[in-house]
Amino acid sequence: MAEKRPPLILVNGSPRGLNSNTRVLLEALGRGLTHANRVFEVFYLQKPSDRTRLLENFHHYDTILWAFPMYTDAMPGNVKAFWEDLTDTMPNQTGKTFSYMVQMGFPEASQANMLVAYLHWFSKHLGATHGGVLVRGGVEGIQIQPHWMKKKVFAYLKTAGYNLGHDNGFDAELLRKIATPYRLNWWVRMFLTLLKYFGLVNFYWTQQLKRNQVFSKRFDTPYLP
């Protein structure tokens, strides 16, 4: 009888946890894993119990997808802290496959170039096989978007999940499609400039500021002398 394969591990590194946009994307990708008949388990680094259980049992897993938002051109602090604990206890990850999902509010995937380069290095540094980096921009606000606006990217993510479950990695051409736009066209930039003039570009953020009753303080500079 063949040895039972360990589950593919999806690590949600968003500080927002269950309320995160990362969770929304992982659910779409998970549908592809299910279609590929691949058993998977989701861990939330924001939850201390999940963090501890993942670290203690990490040696049992061979395929891991690290998913998180990009904050200031890097991973969130809780992801970096977990990686430091992981490399302290298990510095050699030979035999494992690391893949990554990076999502961000910036519309241009090129914003993540420095982070993507680091993730390539990180896999190599630990001796893990690099399964690729899935980058998706313009994700902030996806939870309030109508279904038709995210139908296409959800279909791509389902296919990416199928590829991950079947091949332990991502297809390069599909990653390129998901990362579109890599850079905004000149006419899009002009259109956004026009929207900014009418105050429409910051609609979502304005809504958040007003909801938290801090809209009047949006230009405060408390740390300047």
C-alpha positions in Angstrom: 0.0 0.0 0.0 1.3 3.4 -1.0 2.3 5.8 1.9 -0.3 8.4 2.6 0.7 11.8 1.2 0.9 14.7 3.7 -1.5 17.5 3.1 -0.5 20.5 1.1 -0.2 23.4 3.5 -1.6 26.9 2.9 -0.2 29.5 5.3 -2.2 32.7 5.6 0.2 35.3 6.9 -2.1 38.2 6.9 -2.5 40.0 10.2 -6.2 40.3 9.4 -6.6 36.5 9.6 -10.1 35.4 8.8 -11.1 38.9 7.7 -8.3 39.2 5.2 -8.3 39.5 1.4 -5.6 36.8 1.5 -8.3 34.4 2.8 -10.6 35.3 -0.2 -7.9 34.5 -2.7 -6.9 31.3 -0.9 -10.5 30.1 -1.0 -10.5 30.5 -4.8 -7.2 28.7 -5.1 -8.5 26.0 -2.7 -11.3 25.2 -5.1 -8.6 24.2 -7.7 -6.8 22.0 -5.1 -10.1 20.2 -4.4 -10.6 19.7 -8.2 -7.1 18.2 -8.3 -8.1 15.9 -5.4 -5.3 17.3 -3.3 -5.8 17.3 0.4 -4.8 20.6 2.0 -4.8 22.4 5.3 -4.9 26.1 6.1 -3.0 27.7 8.9 -3.4 31.3 10.1 -0.2 32.8 11.5 -2.3 35.4 13.3 -3.7 32.6 15.5 -1.1 31.6 18.2 -2.4 28.1 18.3 -2.0 27.7 14.5 1.4 29.2 14.6 2.6 26.8 17.3 1.1 23.8 15.7 2.6 24.6 12.3 6.1 25.1 13.7 5.9 21.9 15.7 4.7 19.8 12.8 6.5 21.5 9.9 8.8 18.5 9.4 5.8 16.4 8.4 4.9 18.6 5.4 6.6 18.7 2.0 4.6 21.3 0.0 3.9 24.7 1.4 2.2 27.8 0.0 3.0 31.0 1.9 0.3 33.6 1.2 0.3 37.2 2.5 -0.2 40.8 1.6 2.8 43.0 0.7 3.4 45.8 3.3 6.0 48.4 2.3 7.7 46.2 -0.3 8.0 43.3 2.1 6.1 40.5 3.9 4.2 41.3 7.1 6.2 41.2 10.4 4.4 38.1 11.6 5.5 36.2 8.5 9.1 37.3 8.9 9.1 36.4 12.6 7.8 32.9 11.8 10.4 32.4 9.2 13.1 33.4 11.7 11.8 30.9 14.2 11.6 28.2 11.4 15.1 28.8 10.2 16.4 28.7 13.8 14.9 25.3 14.4 15.0 23.8 10.9 17.5 25.6 8.7 17.6 22.9 6.0 14.3 22.5 4.1 15.7 20.2 1.4 13.0 18.0 0.0 10.2 20.6 0.5 8.6 22.8 -2.1 7.9 26.5 -1.2 5.5 28.5 -3.3 4.2 32.0 -2.6 1.1 34.1 -3.1 1.6 37.9 -2.7 -1.4 40.2 -2.9 -1.4 44.0 -2.5 -3.5 47.1 -3.0 -1.1 48.5 -5.6 -2.5 47.8 -9.1 0.8 47.2 -10.7 2.4 43.8 -10.1 5.9 45.3 -10.8 5.6 46.9 -7.3 6.4 43.4 -5.9 9.7 42.9 -7.9 12.0 43.3 -4.9 9.9 40.9 -2.8 9.7 38.3 -5.6 13.5 38.4 -5.9 13.8 37.9 -2.1 11.4 34.9 -2.1 13.4 33.2 -4.9 16.5 33.7 -2.7 14.7 32.5 0.4 13.7 29.2 -1.1 17.2 28.6 -2.4 18.8 29.7 0.9 16.9 27.0 2.8 17.4 24.3 0.1 13.7 24.1 -0.8 12.4 23.7 -4.3 11.0 27.0 -5.5 7.4 26.5 -6.9 6.9 30.1 -8.1 5.4 33.4 -6.8 1.9 34.3 -7.6 1.4 38.1 -7.6 -1.9 39.9 -7.7 -2.3 43.6 -7.5 -5.4 45.7 -6.9 -6.8 43.4 -4.3 -7.7 45.9 -1.5 -11.4 46.2 -1.6 -12.0 42.8 -3.3 -14.4 41.8 -0.6 -16.9 44.6 -1.5 -16.5 44.2 -5.3 -19.4 42.6 -7.3 -18.9 39.1 -8.4 -18.4 40.0 -12.1 -15.4 42.1 -11.3 -13.5 39.2 -9.7 -14.9 36.3 -11.7 -11.9 36.2 -14.1 -9.2 36.3 -11.4 -11.1 33.7 -9.4 -11.1 31.4 -12.4 -7.3 31.9 -12.8 -6.8 31.2 -9.1 -8.8 28.0 -9.4 -6.6 26.9 -12.3 -3.5 27.9 -10.3 -4.7 25.8 -7.4 -5.2 22.8 -9.7 -1.6 23.2 -11.0 -0.3 23.5 -7.5 -2.1 20.4 -6.4 -1.1 18.4 -9.4 2.4 19.6 -10.0 3.5 21.1 -6.7 4.1 24.4 -8.4 2.6 27.2 -10.6 2.5 27.5 -14.4 4.7 30.5 -15.5 2.2 31.7 -18.2 -0.7 31.6 -15.8 1.3 33.6 -13.3 1.9 36.2 -15.9 -1.9 36.5 -16.6 -2.7 36.8 -12.9 -0.1 39.5 -12.5 -1.6 41.7 -15.2 -1.3 44.6 -15.2 2.4 44.4 -14.6 2.5 48.2 -15.3 -0.4 50.5 -16.1 -0.7 51.8 -19.6 -0.3 55.6 -20.1 -4.0 56.1 -20.9 -5.0 54.3 -17.7 -2.6 56.6 -15.7 -4.3 59.6 -17.4 -7.7 58.3 -16.5 -6.8 57.7 -12.9 -5.4 61.3 -12.8 -8.8 62.5 -13.9 -10.6 60.3 -11.3 -8.3 61.7 -8.6 -9.3 65.2 -9.6 -12.9 64.3 -8.8 -12.0 62.5 -5.6 -13.0 59.1 -6.8 -9.6 57.3 -6.6 -9.6 57.4 -2.8 -13.2 56.5 -2.4 -12.5 53.3 -0.5 -10.0 54.8 1.9 -12.2 57.8 2.5 -15.0 55.4 3.4 -12.7 53.6 5.9 -11.5 56.9 7.5 -15.1 58.1 8.0 -16.2 54.8 9.3 -13.5 55.0 12.0 -14.3 58.7 12.6 -10.8 59.9 11.7 -11.4 61.6 8.4 -10.8 65.0 9.8 -7.4 63.8 11.1 -6.1 62.4 7.8 -3.4 65.1 7.4 -2.2 65.0 11.0 1.6 64.6 11.5 1.9 63.5 15.1 5.5 62.4 14.9 6.9 65.6 13.4 8.4 68.2 15.9 
